[in-house]
Amino acid sequence: MDAILIDVVGTVAPFSLISRLDDDFAQHGLVAIVMAEGTLQQTVDRIKRKHGFSTGWEVYHHVLGQLKAGSLEHDYIALEGLVNAKGNESRGLKSFFYPDTAPALMRWKGTGMRVSVYTDGLPSPAECLFRFSEQGDLTPYVERFFGTDDGRLKTDPDSYRNIADQIRTSPKGIMYVSDTVADLDAAATAGCEVRRIVRPDAKPLPENGYVRIATLTEIC
């Protein structure tokens, strides 16, 4: 193993982070959508075309409802992430992580282990979460950020093969750490070593045979 690939919420960040990000979108999403440009505008336009919406208000109202319902639709996650990223950069919005996350990232960096992050949505908002955190800027400890913006889902084994190619290793050289069994299944099918992390704030799930850990300190 020469690389670690980590999920975000439920792995390195508490589930309560979702509430903070959802609240930020609820408060600032409409204005951001109305004033959208660049990638944000492109995302808004895709949602409009898909659902036949003609106004930013329709997009905002629909996406807000879908996020509250727990949807992981790529464009919804991407839109919220782009709004949150603006909050990170201009409104003082801060993310937060489990207490063991920053020490683990620092330790892995110190031992020469390469670390990448794999998130639903766009990679750039995830990078903002690591840059603007209550624990400080954690991006120096992360080599790459990957998202589902290439059309591949985290439940697709080819996603992990593609990441392996991009970081110039084989799937067998990657340990993927996540709380989501379906994603672990895909990574394992691709040939990655996997660890299922079970945090105290996670919902109880049945055992599935994967090596189970409670903290990142269990990964050397």
C-alpha positions as CSV (number, residue, x, y, z in Angstrom):
1,M,0.0,0.0,0.0
2,D,1.4,3.4,-1.0
3,A,-1.7,5.6,-1.0
4,I,-4.8,6.2,1.2
5,L,-8.1,7.3,-0.2
6,I,-10.6,8.7,2.2
7,D,-14.3,9.5,2.1
8,V,-15.5,12.7,3.9
9,V,-18.7,12.7,5.9
10,G,-18.9,9.7,8.3
11,T,-15.2,9.0,7.7
12,V,-13.1,12.1,8.5
13,A,-16.0,14.6,9.3
14,P,-19.1,14.1,11.5
15,F,-22.5,13.8,10.1
16,S,-23.4,17.0,11.8
17,L,-21.3,18.8,9.2
18,I,-24.1,18.1,6.7
19,S,-26.5,20.2,8.8
20,R,-24.0,23.2,8.8
21,L,-23.6,23.0,5.0
22,D,-27.3,22.6,4.4
23,D,-28.1,25.6,6.6
24,D,-25.6,27.7,4.7
25,F,-27.2,26.7,1.4
26,A,-30.7,27.4,2.8
27,Q,-29.6,31.0,3.9
28,H,-27.4,31.9,0.9
29,G,-28.3,29.6,-2.0
30,L,-30.9,31.7,-3.6
31,V,-28.8,34.8,-3.9
32,A,-25.8,32.7,-5.1
33,I,-28.0,31.0,-7.8
34,V,-29.5,34.4,-9.0
35,M,-25.9,35.9,-9.2
36,A,-24.3,32.7,-10.6
37,E,-21.5,32.6,-13.1
38,G,-19.0,30.1,-14.4
39,T,-19.2,26.6,-13.0
40,L,-22.1,27.6,-10.7
41,Q,-24.1,28.9,-13.6
42,Q,-23.4,25.8,-15.6
43,T,-24.7,23.6,-12.8
44,V,-27.8,25.8,-12.4
45,D,-28.5,25.5,-16.2
46,R,-28.2,21.7,-16.1
47,I,-30.7,21.5,-13.4
48,K,-33.0,23.9,-15.2
49,R,-32.8,21.8,-18.4
50,K,-33.3,18.5,-16.6
51,H,-36.5,19.6,-14.8
52,G,-37.8,22.3,-17.1
53,F,-37.3,25.1,-14.7
54,S,-37.2,28.7,-15.9
55,T,-36.1,30.5,-12.7
56,G,-33.4,30.4,-10.1
57,W,-36.1,30.3,-7.4
58,E,-37.4,27.0,-8.9
59,V,-33.9,25.5,-8.8
60,Y,-33.2,26.7,-5.3
61,H,-36.5,25.4,-3.9
62,H,-36.2,22.1,-5.6
63,V,-32.6,21.5,-4.7
64,L,-33.2,22.6,-1.1
65,G,-36.0,20.0,-0.8
66,Q,-33.9,17.3,-2.3
67,L,-31.0,18.0,0.0
68,K,-33.2,17.9,3.0
69,A,-34.5,14.5,1.8
70,G,-30.9,13.2,1.7
71,S,-30.5,13.1,-2.1
72,L,-26.9,12.5,-3.4
73,E,-27.8,13.5,-7.0
74,H,-24.5,14.9,-8.4
75,D,-25.8,18.3,-9.6
76,Y,-27.5,18.9,-6.3
77,I,-24.4,18.1,-4.2
78,A,-22.3,20.1,-6.7
79,L,-24.6,23.1,-6.4
80,E,-24.6,23.1,-2.6
81,G,-20.8,22.6,-2.6
82,L,-20.2,25.6,-4.8
83,V,-22.4,27.8,-2.6
84,N,-20.6,26.5,0.5
85,A,-17.3,27.2,-1.1
86,K,-18.3,30.8,-1.5
87,G,-19.2,30.7,2.1
88,N,-15.8,29.3,3.0
89,E,-14.0,32.1,1.0
90,S,-16.2,35.1,1.8
91,R,-18.6,34.4,4.8
92,G,-16.3,32.7,7.2
93,L,-18.0,29.4,6.9
94,K,-15.9,26.7,8.7
95,S,-16.0,23.0,8.4
96,F,-15.0,20.7,11.2
97,F,-13.6,17.2,11.4
98,Y,-13.4,14.3,13.9
99,P,-10.6,14.9,16.5
100,D,-8.3,12.2,15.0
101,T,-8.5,13.5,11.4
102,A,-5.9,16.2,11.5
103,P,-3.3,14.2,13.5
104,A,-3.8,11.2,11.2
105,L,-3.3,13.4,8.1
106,M,-0.1,14.9,9.6
107,R,1.2,11.5,10.6
108,W,0.6,9.9,7.1
109,K,2.3,12.9,5.5
110,G,5.2,12.5,7.8
111,T,5.7,8.9,6.9
112,G,5.5,9.6,3.1
113,M,2.0,8.1,2.6
114,R,0.1,9.8,-0.2
115,V,-3.4,10.8,0.8
116,S,-6.3,11.7,-1.5
117,V,-9.9,12.6,-0.8
118,Y,-12.9,11.2,-2.7
119,T,-16.2,13.0,-2.4
120,D,-19.7,13.1,-3.9
121,G,-20.0,16.2,-6.1
122,L,-17.1,18.4,-7.3
123,P,-13.6,18.1,-5.8
124,S,-13.1,21.9,-5.5
125,P,-15.7,22.4,-2.7
126,A,-14.3,19.4,-0.8
127,E,-10.9,21.1,-1.0
128,C,-12.4,24.2,0.5
129,L,-13.7,22.2,3.4
130,F,-10.2,21.0,4.2
131,R,-8.7,24.5,3.6
132,F,-11.2,26.4,5.8
133,S,-11.7,24.2,8.8
134,E,-11.9,24.8,12.5
135,Q,-8.7,22.7,12.8
136,G,-6.9,25.0,10.3
137,D,-5.8,24.4,6.7
138,L,-5.5,20.7,6.2
139,T,-4.9,20.8,2.4
140,P,-1.0,20.5,2.7
141,Y,-1.6,17.0,3.9
142,V,-3.8,15.9,0.9
143,E,-2.2,15.2,-2.4
144,R,-5.4,15.1,-4.6
145,F,-9.1,15.7,-4.4
146,F,-11.5,13.6,-6.5
147,G,-15.2,13.9,-7.1
148,T,-18.0,12.3,-9.1
149,D,-17.9,15.1,-11.7
150,D,-16.4,12.7,-14.3
151,G,-19.8,10.9,-14.4
152,R,-18.6,7.9,-12.4
153,L,-20.3,7.1,-9.2
154,K,-18.5,6.0,-6.0
155,T,-20.4,2.6,-6.4
156,D,-18.6,2.0,-9.7
157,P,-15.4,-0.1,-9.5
158,D,-14.0,1.8,-12.5
159,S,-14.0,5.0,-10.4
160,Y,-11.3,3.5,-8.2
161,R,-9.3,2.1,-11.1
162,N,-9.4,5.6,-12.6
163,I,-8.2,7.2,-9.4
164,A,-5.4,4.6,-9.2
165,D,-4.3,5.6,-12.8
166,Q,-4.4,9.3,-11.9
167,I,-2.2,8.9,-8.9
168,R,0.1,6.5,-10.7
169,T,-0.4,3.4,-8.7
170,S,-2.5,0.2,-9.0
171,P,-5.8,-0.4,-7.1
172,K,-3.9,-2.8,-4.9
173,G,-1.7,0.1,-3.9
174,I,-4.7,2.0,-2.4
175,M,-6.4,1.6,0.9
176,Y,-9.9,3.1,0.7
177,V,-11.5,4.2,4.0
178,S,-15.2,4.8,4.2
179,D,-18.3,4.3,6.3
180,T,-20.4,3.4,3.2
181,V,-20.6,-0.3,2.4
182,A,-21.7,0.1,-1.2
183,D,-18.6,2.3,-1.9
184,L,-16.4,-0.2,-0.1
185,D,-17.8,-3.0,-2.2
186,A,-16.9,-1.1,-5.4
187,A,-13.4,-0.3,-4.2
188,A,-12.8,-3.9,-3.1
189,T,-14.1,-5.2,-6.5
190,A,-11.6,-2.9,-8.2
191,G,-8.8,-4.5,-6.1
192,C,-8.3,-1.9,-3.4
193,E,-7.6,-2.7,0.2
194,V,-10.6,-1.4,2.2
195,R,-11.4,-0.4,5.8
196,R,-14.9,0.3,7.1
197,I,-14.8,3.0,9.7
198,V,-17.6,3.1,12.2
199,R,-17.9,6.4,14.0
200,P,-19.9,7.0,17.2
201,D,-22.5,9.2,15.4
202,A,-23.1,6.6,12.7
203,K,-26.3,4.7,12.3
204,P,-26.0,1.0,13.3
205,L,-25.4,-1.2,10.3
206,P,-25.0,-5.0,10.0
207,E,-21.5,-6.5,9.7
208,N,-20.3,-7.2,6.2
209,G,-16.9,-8.9,6.6
210,Y,-14.7,-5.9,6.0
211,V,-12.0,-5.0,8.5
212,R,-13.7,-2.6,10.9
213,I,-12.0,0.4,12.6
214,A,-13.2,3.1,15.0
215,T,-10.6,5.8,14.4
216,L,-8.0,6.7,11.8
217,T,-5.3,6.1,14.4
218,E,-5.7,2.3,13.6
219,I,-4.2,2.9,10.2
220,C,-0.5,3.0,10.4
